[in-house]
Amino acid sequence: MFDIVSFIPRAVMQGIPLLFGSTGETITEKSGNLNLGIPGIMYVGGICGVIGAFLYEQSLASPSDINGFLAVFIPLMSCILGSLLMGLLYCFLTVTLRANQNVTGLAMTTFGVGFGNFFGGSLIKLSGANVPSIALSATNRYFSAKLPIADSLGWFGEIFLSYGFLAYAAVILALTASYVLKKTRVGLHLRAVGENPKTADAAGINVNRYKYVATCVGAVIAGLGGLYYVMDYACGVWSNDAFGDRGWLAIALVIFTLWKPNIGVLASFLFGGLYILYIFLPTGENVAVKELYKMIPYIVTIIVLIVTSMRNRREDQPPASLGLAYFREER
């Protein structure tokens, strides 16, 4: 029988990296920047957190000497710094130098994956592991710690309270981003920059500043998705090329959610469920059927993109200047 109590928590944990990535990309795209480097940024965020955690654990005389605050703070700050630098690099190339956004994003994805694999492989060699991975189990305990009352509340605790703090942070960030974009002056200015930067500039809004800030904030949030995947979902284990295509699914989710981060909360969990659905569906010994089930999230993505592109309502469309460089002298 289909075990819904086991399925939902795993779907949520699978969807959290997608939620971080889609929230960050939505904020970025609202400024008119199309950052296809999100997969690379998630990779850099993950490996930077791993580097910080590895160096901290190696500095301890014994694993029992670990400090809970530092075990969380050091990887978190390392992730934020690495993701922020990636966001700044993207902005420098596309906003300041006005490079093509599509090419820049794809190049940053390639760079991010290579960066992660290089340093990940280096750490694996330094650790002397006999397998092509590195385990940070001491740090993982603090990232994956669930609320103490979860076990005493039965199925409710299992479904709603059995996650690490980054999972709840992802939901809070998505809802906060939705509120800021809809209800605040900053959100109004950001949407104006994404829709028509010439008009926004004429109204006294600093277009480049909004693009820089939105893109860098979006990069940091996306990078946290990489950190969550390694430190919580993967139980603190880093393996090269383990992220798969989650970064690209996060970008597709932005279109699926019509550039609305609050819708992204449920949408990410839906895609997370589709991603692992093949594990829970009965296939017997038929491996071919299981492989077909693995195609479900991608088929749904294609269908959603087709349906979304056919919508004619203005509010369902991307920002008008998305992917276009702004030349102030042409205003």
Sequence and secondary structure as in RCSB ss.txt:
>XXXX:A:sequence
MFDIVSFIPRAVMQGIPLLFGSTGETITEKSGNLNLGIPGIMYVGGICGVIGAFLYEQSLASPSDINGFLAVFIP
LMSCILGSLLMGLLYCFLTVTLRANQNVTGLAMTTFGVGFGNFFGGSLIKLSGANVPSIALSATNRYFSAKLPIA
DSLGWFGEIFLSYGFLAYAAVILALTASYVLKKTRVGLHLRAVGENPKTADAAGINVNRYKYVATCVGAVIAGLG
GLYYVMDYACGVWSNDAFGDRGWLAIALVIFTLWKPNIGVLASFLFGGLYILYIFLPTGENVAVKELYKMIPYIV
TIIVLIVTSMRNRREDQPPASLGLAYFREER
>XXXX:A:secstr
   HHHHHHHHHHHHHHHHHHHHHHHHHHHTT   TTHHHHHHHHHHHHHHHHHHHHHT SSGGG  HHHHHHHH
HHHHHHHHHHHHHHHHIIIIIS   HHHHHHHHHHHHHHHHHHHHHHHHHHHT SSS EE HHHHHHHS   TTG
GGGHHHHHHHS S HHHHHHHHHHHHHHHHHHHSHHHHHHHHHHH HHHHHHTT  HHHHHHHHHHHHHHHHHHH
HHHIIIIITTTEE TT STTHHHHHHHHHHHTTT HHHHHHHHHHHHHHHHHHHHS  TT HHHHHHHTTHHHHH
HHHHHHHHHT   GGGS  TTTT    GGG 
